[in-house]
């Protein structure tokens, strides 16, 4: 039996299987034994890694953080955003199980492409649904000196859960950047838009600032839903207080996900909504920036500094 396989398995498992000739990549061996061994014997496996339920991998992402990035799309999300263009990631069904070591193998196949300030981004779905897997993957990234980026809605954040917060603390230690997608600054509108409240979501930036994790804010501007100047200004005024804010991405609504809804048999609320015009996007982003500017003027007048250290 190959040494690599023997390291994965205990003597009891080897005796149970009764094999002496088996080979293949480590992640495939793990997957094989996970499927074939009974539960009791599976527990005997050594060096077991967390399993990620993955939708897909993308090798050359250019809109998922700084530089060129390897992008991991995970499955599972409790949000039901009206404009979501990945409804096929909501449920776990149809996921491909992958281990962090396998994903890192895929990343390193194209190392040279990520040397321009790029790295690895996990998006979804909602990555924080699979926080244990995410932690293990990012810890492997840090061992290899890979820049890590988390693209999240923040919906899973819960500062009142002490055990969960221990996991967030561990994750924060290996996360270089969080791209936080704030769907709507107003809770009632957020409930209508996403079927979830934004109460804990709006607490997440305070935690990221406390942990010195850089943050980009993303906001999709949807005609008739998230384009009200009052709420855009309020969003800017809210995020303007954070010292770890590094960028604002105001994103235009597009209808490229419409076909997916048809294929999945899901009613698409925005089927008659036209994509946002670029000129309008520029105007709306300025409203958010005005809110940021106002908040920072007030805080600077009170003695706070916003110089990036």
N, C-alpha and C positions, 0 to 999 in steps of 0.2 A: 504494500500500500504506500502511495506517495507520502513523503514526510509532511507536506502541506495539509493533506487530508487528516493524517493522524493527529496533527495539532488541533484540528477542529473538533475531534471526537474523543470521548472517553473510552477506556477499554471496554466498559460495559456495553456501550453502543456498538463498538466494533464487533464484539461477540454476538450482539443481537442481530446485526446485519449479516454477519457471516460472509463478508466479501473480502477479497484480497487485491482485486484489480479494479480500480475505478479512478477516473481522472477527469480533469476539467477545471475551468476557472473557479476561484473560491466562491464567488457569489452564486454560481450555478450549483455548486456542491451543497451549499447551505440550503438553497431553495429545494433541492432534491430531497434532502433529509427532512426538511420541515414538512414536506408533503407526504413522505412515505412512512415516517416513524410514528408510532402511536404517541399520544400526549406524554405518557410517563417517560418514554425513551427520549423524546424531543428535549425534555428538560435536562437530560444528561449531556447534551451538546455543550462543548466548551467554547468560550469566546463569542457567544451569541451577540449579534448586533440588533439594534432596533430596525424594524421594517417600516419603510415609507410606502404609502399608497400613492402611486404616482400616475398622473395623467399623461405627461410627455416630457421630453427633454429637448432643449434647443441649444445648439452649439454656438450660435453667433448672434446673440441678442444685442440690440443697439438702443433700446428704449427702456431698459430695465435696470437703470443705475449707471454709474460712471463707466466710460470705456466700453469695450466689447466684452460681453458677458456670457457665461454658461448659465442657462436658465432652467430651473427645475419647476415644473408645474405640478403641484400636488392636487389631490382630490379632497373633497369635503369642504362645505361652507354652510354656516347657519343663516347667512344673509340671503335675501332674495331681491337683490337690487333690480329695479325696473329696467335699467339700461345694461345689465351685465351681458358681456359678449362671450362669456364662457359658461353657459348654463350646464354644459356637459361635465363640469367639475363640481357641481353641487353635491352629488351623491358619491359614495365610495364605490358603488357598483362599476365594474369595468376597469378598476385600477390595475396597474402593473406593480407588483411588489418588488421593491428594490432596497438594497442595503446601502448605507452611507459609503462603504468602501467601494462598491460598484460604481456609484455616482462619481466618486473621486477618480476612479480609473478612466471614466469617460471624459472627465474634465481634463486630465493630464494628456489625453491624446492630442489636444490642440493648445498646449501650454503657451506657445509663442503668440497666439492671437490675443491672449489676455494680459500681455505685458505692457499694454498702453494705458495702464491705470484701470484695467478691468478686473474681473473676478467672477464670483458665483452669486447668483440671485435665486432666492426661493420665492415663488409666487403661487397663484392658484386659480381657483379655490382659495381657501384661507389657511396659510401655512401653520398658524398657531393652533389649529385643530390637532395637529400632529407635533406638539411641542417637544416631546421626548426624542422623536426622530430628528427634528430640526436641531436640537442641541447637539446631538451626536454628530450630525453632518457638519455643523459649523465648527465643532471642536477639531474634527479632522482637517477642515480647511485651515484653521489657525496653525496646526502642526506643520502644514505645508506652505505657510505664508500667503494664503489666498485671501483676498479681500472678500468680505461677506456682506451681503445686502438682503434684508428682509422686506418684502413687499406685502403689506398687510392692511386690513381695515381696522385692526385693533379690537375687533368685536369680542375676542376671547379674554381680554385683559380683565382681571378681577382682583383689585387690591385688598379685598376683604377675605380672600382665600389664602391663608398663610402658607399652606403646602404648595399651592400653585405658584405663589410669589417666589418661593425658593428656586423653582425652575426658571422663572423669569430672570432672577438674579444670575443664575448660571448662564442663561442664554445671552444676557447683556454683556457678559465678559468676553464673548466671542463674536459679537455682532458689531461690524464697523459702521453700518448705515441702516436706518429704517426708513423706508418710503411709506409714509402713513397716508392712506387714502381716506380723507374725511369726506363722506358722502354728502352730509348736510349739517350745518352748524346748529340748526333748530331741531329739538328732539321730536316734536310732533311731525314735522316734515320728514325727518329721518325715519320715523316709524312707517309713514306712508310710503316712502321711497324704498325702504330696505326690509321692512317687516321686523325690525329690531331697533331698540333704543340706542342712543349715542352716549348715554350717561357715563359708562366706564371708558368708552372710546376717548372721550375728551379728558379723561384722567391720565391716559397713556402718555401724552407728550410731557407731562410733569415728571413722570417716572423716567422717561428717556433722558430728560435734562439732568435729573438727579444722578443718573448713571453715566453721564457724559457720552451718550451715544448720539452721533450725528443724525439729523432728521431732515428728510425732504417731505414736503407736504404736496399731495396730489389731490386735485379736485376736478371732477368731470362736470363740465357745464352743459346741461341738458335744457333745450328750449322748453319753457313752461314748467320746469321742475326745479332746476338748481341755478337759474339765471337771474333771480331777483337781486337787484343791487343792494338792498338792505342787508340781506343775508350774506352776500359776498363780502360786503364791507365788514360785517360782524365776524366773518371767518378770518379776514385779514387782521382785524383788531385782536382777536383771540390768539392767533399764532404769532403775532408780533412780539409777544412777551417772552418767547423762548430763545435762550442764548444759543441753543444747539441747532437752530433752524439754519439750514445751509442752502435750500433752494425751494422754489415754488413751481410746481408743474400744473398749469391750468390746461386741462385737456378738453378738446372739443368732442361732443357727442358724435358718434358715428353709428350707422345701422348695419355694420358688417356681420353682426351676430344674428340678424333676423332669420337667416336660413337655418341656423342651428335650432332655433325654437320650433320652426316648422318640422324639422326632422325628428325632434323629440316630442312633438305633439303638445307643446306648451304654448299657451296664449301669450303673445308678445304685446305688452301694454303700449309700447311706443311704435307700433307698426306704421302709424301715420305721421310720426315725427321725423322731420327732415334733419339731416346732419347740420351741425352748427357752422355758420359762415366764419371764415378766418378773421375777417374784419371785426365781427362781433366778439370773437374770442379775445382779440387784443384789447378791446374796450372793457370786457368783463374782467380780464386779468388785472387791468389797471385799477379797477375798483377794489380788488383784494389787496393790491399793493398800497393803495391809499390807506386802507385800514391798518396794514402793517406799519406804515410810516407814521401814522397818527399815534399808535400805541408806543412806538419806540421814542418818539419825540417826548411823550409824557414821561416815560421811564428814564430817559436820559436827563430830563429836567429834574428828576428826583434823585439823580446821582448814579444811575446804573450805566454800565459800559457794555457795548455789544461788539467789541473788537474780537475777531476770531483768533483764539490762541493757538 
